Amino acid sequence: MRLELPPQVWWTRVTVTGGYGYLFADNADLARWQSWLRSIAGSDLAEYKDFGGGVYRAASFAGDRIATCLFIGPARDAGDWDVVKSLFALDALSEDQRRMLLSGKSTDGLESCGPIVCACFGVGRTTICDAIAAGAGTAAEIGVQLKAGTNCGSCIPELKRLIAQRNVATAEQRQLARVAN
């Protein structure tokens, strides 16, 4: 079903087999989202709440299918969008898939690519951080390896931030090693 999102929310609708996907940004409190979802969801509702940590996740079901699924929280706590999208495409969820849905992790043991940083090419944060750890030291080098940042360019600031974080961590490790010696 198409959703009417609360006012003052930045959003975009994305392709999801078996439904509609919305990615959005909002600074409202989490209780607003819980109230909103409860107003549109059916009676079969699963919720995970960590309001102190800024996380609210919920899913409603129609029979064996997902009707709605909502993940709210900081980007570092985002579930794997590809896992959630793949579950929407199923005619019926297994009990394991239903239990794992709000974790945002796969039940098949495959490693997650992390939250999507480059929407143009579907490149996740974990994949980017792995490339940085393997030696990619600039956004251009990441682009060569993964294509991230080579189309619209909106993810380049995040690529640079991830590189800077890695550089700071490496410098701190070197300084600790010097102090230890």
Phi, psi and chi 1 to 4 in degrees:
 res  aa     phi    psi   chi1   chi2   chi3   chi4
   1 MET       -  145.9   87.0  177.2  128.3      -
   2 ARG   -76.5  141.4  -74.2 -174.1  136.8  173.9
   3 LEU  -108.2  147.4  -60.9  176.6      -      -
   4 GLU  -101.4  103.5 -175.8   68.8   34.1      -
   5 LEU   -77.4  155.9  -66.3  171.7      -      -
   6 PRO   -58.7  156.4  -22.2   32.2      -      -
   7 PRO   -65.3  161.6   18.5  -25.2      -      -
   8 GLN    67.6   26.5  -47.8  -55.7  -37.4      -
   9 VAL  -112.9  129.3  174.1      -      -      -
  10 TRP   -83.2  127.2  -70.0   70.2      -      -
  11 TRP  -148.7  161.7   61.3  -87.7      -      -
  12 THR  -142.8  144.3 -175.0      -      -      -
  13 ARG   -94.7  137.9 -168.6  172.1   51.2 -127.0
  14 VAL  -125.9  160.9  -65.6      -      -      -
  15 THR   -72.5  128.1  -57.1      -      -      -
  16 VAL  -139.9  122.3  174.9      -      -      -
  17 THR   -62.7  127.1  -57.3      -      -      -
  18 GLY    88.2    9.1      -      -      -      -
  19 GLY   176.1 -159.8      -      -      -      -
  20 TYR  -120.3  140.2  -65.2   95.1      -      -
  21 GLY  -114.8  142.4      -      -      -      -
  22 TYR  -130.0  129.3  -63.7   83.9      -      -
  23 LEU  -110.5  133.1  -59.3  175.0      -      -
  24 PHE  -147.4  165.7   54.8   87.3      -      -
  25 ALA  -129.8  138.0      -      -      -      -
  26 ASP  -160.1  144.4 -179.3   39.7      -      -
  27 ASN  -106.5   11.0  -71.7  -34.0      -      -
  28 ALA   -71.8  162.0      -      -      -      -
  29 ASP   -71.9  158.0   71.0   42.8      -      -
  30 LEU   -68.0  -29.5  -62.9  175.4      -      -
  31 ALA   -60.6  -32.4      -      -      -      -
  32 ARG   -61.0  -41.8  167.5  178.8  136.8  165.3
  33 TRP   -69.8  -38.5  -75.5  103.9      -      -
  34 GLN   -61.5  -46.2 -179.4 -179.4   24.5      -
  35 SER   -62.4  -43.3 -178.3      -      -      -
  36 TRP   -61.2  -48.2  172.7   81.6      -      -
  37 LEU   -63.7  -42.7 -176.8   63.5      -      -
  38 ARG   -61.6  -27.3  -73.6 -178.4  174.5 -179.1
  39 SER   -75.1  -20.5   75.3      -      -      -
  40 ILE  -113.6  -16.2   64.3  160.4      -      -
  41 ALA   -85.1  158.3      -      -      -      -
  42 GLY   -75.7 -171.9      -      -      -      -
  43 SER   -79.3  -19.8   61.1      -      -      -
  44 ASP   -88.7   89.9 -170.2    0.6      -      -
  45 LEU  -125.6  129.7 -179.0   67.3      -      -
  46 ALA  -111.7  136.1      -      -      -      -
  47 GLU  -134.6  147.6  -65.3  177.9  -67.5      -
  48 TYR  -127.4  124.7  169.5   77.2      -      -
  49 LYS  -126.4  126.0  -63.7  178.8  -94.4 -173.5
  50 ASP  -136.7   72.1  176.2    8.3      -      -
  51 PHE   -62.6  -33.3  -73.2  168.1      -      -
  52 GLY   -62.8  -36.4      -      -      -      -
  53 GLY   -88.8   -1.7      -      -      -      -
  54 GLY    79.2   27.8      -      -      -      -
  55 VAL  -124.6  132.0  176.8      -      -      -
  56 TYR  -139.4  126.9  174.0   67.8      -      -
  57 ARG  -133.4  140.2  -65.4  178.6  179.2 -177.8
  58 ALA  -155.3  155.2      -      -      -      -
  59 ALA  -145.7  141.6      -      -      -      -
  60 SER  -115.5  154.8   67.0      -      -      -
  61 PHE  -128.2  146.6  -57.1   90.9      -      -
  62 ALA  -120.0  101.2      -      -      -      -
  63 GLY    67.7 -125.3      -      -      -      -
  64 ASP   -97.2    5.8  -67.7  -28.8      -      -
  65 ARG  -108.1  156.8  -66.7 -161.2   55.4  160.0
  66 ILE   -76.7  130.3  -58.0  170.0      -      -
  67 ALA   -96.2  -47.2      -      -      -      -
  68 THR  -142.5  150.7   57.6      -      -      -
  69 CYS  -146.1  132.3 -174.3      -      -      -
  70 LEU  -135.0  124.3  178.6   66.2      -      -
  71 PHE  -119.9  116.0  -79.5   49.3      -      -
  72 ILE  -121.2  133.4  -55.1  -73.3      -      -
  73 GLY   157.8 -179.7      -      -      -      -
  74 PRO   -62.7  150.9  -12.7   21.9      -      -
  75 ALA   -56.8  -33.9      -      -      -      -
  76 ARG   -66.4  -19.2   69.2 -178.8  178.5  -79.5
  77 ASP  -105.0   12.9  -66.7  -32.6      -      -
  78 ALA   -68.5  144.1      -      -      -      -
  79 GLY   -76.3  177.6      -      -      -      -
  80 ASP   -82.5  107.6 -171.2  -27.9      -      -
  81 TRP   -56.5  -38.7  175.0 -123.5      -      -
  82 ASP   -64.1  -36.2  -70.6  -31.3      -      -
  83 VAL   -63.9  -48.3  168.4      -      -      -
  84 VAL   -62.8  -44.4  175.7      -      -      -
  85 LYS   -59.4  -41.4  -75.4 -167.7  -41.7 -174.9
  86 SER   -65.4  -32.2   70.3      -      -      -
  87 LEU   -72.5  -30.4  -65.8  175.3      -      -
  88 PHE   -64.4  -29.7  -94.9  101.2      -      -
  89 ALA   -75.7  -14.4      -      -      -      -
  90 LEU   -79.8  144.8  -61.0  177.1      -      -
  91 ASP   -71.4  -30.8  -69.8  -31.9      -      -
  92 ALA  -150.4  137.2      -      -      -      -
  93 LEU   -90.7  140.5  -91.0   63.4      -      -
  94 SER   -74.2  167.4   71.0      -      -      -
  95 GLU   -60.7  -40.1  -75.8  -59.9  -45.8      -
  96 ASP   -63.5  -44.1  -76.1  -16.1      -      -
  97 GLN   -63.7  -40.6  -70.9  167.1  -37.3      -
  98 ARG   -64.4  -42.6 -171.7  175.8  164.0  129.8
  99 ARG   -65.8  -37.5  -90.5 -166.8  -58.3  -81.0
 100 MET   -83.7  -14.3  -68.1  -67.2  -67.4      -
 101 LEU   -50.7  -49.7  173.9   61.4      -      -
 102 LEU   -72.8  -12.1  -64.3 -175.8      -      -
 103 SER   -76.2  -23.4   74.5      -      -      -
 104 GLY    73.3   17.5      -      -      -      -
 105 LYS  -117.0  155.4  -63.7  179.6 -180.0  168.3
 106 SER   -77.0  146.6  172.6      -      -      -
 107 THR   -86.4   -7.5   58.7      -      -      -
 108 ASP   -92.7    2.5   59.9   12.6      -      -
 109 GLY    81.4    3.5      -      -      -      -
 110 LEU   -74.4  143.9  -63.7  176.6      -      -
 111 GLU   -71.5  139.8 -172.7  174.3  -31.4      -
 112 SER   -79.7  146.3  166.7      -      -      -
 113 CYS   -82.7   -3.8   68.5      -      -      -
 114 GLY    85.3  176.6      -      -      -      -
 115 PRO   -58.9  142.3  -15.2   23.1      -      -
 116 ILE   -68.6  127.1  -61.4  -61.5      -      -
 117 VAL  -101.9  -45.8  172.3      -      -      -
 118 CYS  -103.7  101.4  175.6      -      -      -
 119 ALA   -69.2  -30.6      -      -      -      -
 120 CYS   -60.3  -39.4  -63.9      -      -      -
 121 PHE  -118.3    7.0  -64.9  106.1      -      -
 122 GLY    64.2   38.2      -      -      -      -
 123 VAL   -95.5  125.7 -175.9      -      -      -
 124 GLY   -89.9  163.1      -      -      -      -
 125 ARG   -60.1  -42.4 -176.4  174.3   60.4 -152.0
 126 THR   -61.0  -43.9  -57.2      -      -      -
 127 THR   -61.5  -42.9  -55.5      -      -      -
 128 ILE   -65.3  -45.9  -67.6  166.3      -      -
 129 CYS   -62.5  -35.7  -72.1      -      -      -
 130 ASP   -63.6  -40.9  -70.4  -13.6      -      -
 131 ALA   -65.3  -39.2      -      -      -      -
 132 ILE   -64.9  -44.0  -66.0  167.3      -      -
 133 ALA   -62.7  -29.4      -      -      -      -
 134 ALA   -83.8   -0.7      -      -      -      -
 135 GLY   124.0   -7.8      -      -      -      -
 136 ALA   -69.0  114.8      -      -      -      -
 137 GLY  -109.4    0.3      -      -      -      -
 138 THR  -139.3  162.0   65.9      -      -      -
 139 ALA   -61.9  -35.9      -      -      -      -
 140 ALA   -64.1  -40.0      -      -      -      -
 141 GLU   -66.5  -37.6  -70.1  172.4   -4.9      -
 142 ILE   -63.8  -41.2  -67.8  170.5      -      -
 143 GLY   -59.3  -40.9      -      -      -      -
 144 VAL   -64.1  -43.7  168.0      -      -      -
 145 GLN   -75.4  -42.1  -71.3 -178.0   27.9      -
 146 LEU  -120.5   -7.1  -53.5  173.6      -      -
 147 LYS    74.3  -11.0  -70.9 -170.8  173.3 -177.8
 148 ALA   -58.0  133.6      -      -      -      -
 149 GLY    83.1    3.8      -      -      -      -
 150 THR  -101.3    0.9   62.5      -      -      -
 151 ASN  -110.0  -89.3 -168.7   38.1      -      -
 152 CYS   -82.0  -24.9   78.5      -      -      -
 153 GLY    84.2   -0.4      -      -      -      -
 154 SER   -68.2  -18.5   66.0      -      -      -
 155 CYS   -91.1   -5.8   63.7      -      -      -
 156 ILE   -57.7  -42.5  -69.9  175.2      -      -
 157 PRO   -58.5  -38.1  -26.5   35.5      -      -
 158 GLU   -69.6  -37.5  179.8   65.9    6.0      -
 159 LEU   -60.5  -45.1  -61.8  178.0      -      -
 160 LYS   -64.1  -37.6  -70.5  178.6  178.3  179.6
 161 ARG   -65.5  -41.9 -171.9 -175.3   68.4   74.6
 162 LEU   -65.0  -39.0  -68.1  171.0      -      -
 163 ILE   -64.2  -45.2  -67.6  165.1      -      -
 164 ALA   -62.7  -40.5      -      -      -      -
 165 GLN   -61.1  -42.7  -79.7 -179.5  -25.4      -
 166 ARG   -64.8  -41.8  171.3   69.4  179.6 -172.8
 167 ASN   -64.1  -40.6  -69.3  -18.2      -      -
 168 VAL   -64.5  -45.4  166.3      -      -      -
 169 ALA   -62.3  -41.2      -      -      -      -
 170 THR   -65.2  -42.4  -58.0      -      -      -
 171 ALA   -63.6  -41.2      -      -      -      -
 172 GLU   -64.0  -39.1  -72.2  174.2   -5.5      -
 173 GLN   -64.6  -42.0  -72.3  171.0  -11.9      -
 174 ARG   -63.0  -42.3  -82.5 -168.7 -128.0  129.4
 175 GLN   -65.2  -41.0 -172.0  172.7   12.5      -
 176 LEU   -63.6  -37.8  -72.7  173.1      -      -
 177 ALA   -65.9  -39.8      -      -      -      -
 178 ARG   -63.6  -42.9  -82.5 -172.8 -129.4  130.8
 179 VAL   -64.8  -38.6  170.4      -      -      -
 180 ALA   -68.7  -29.1      -      -      -      -
 181 ASN   -85.7      -  -68.7  -29.9      -      -
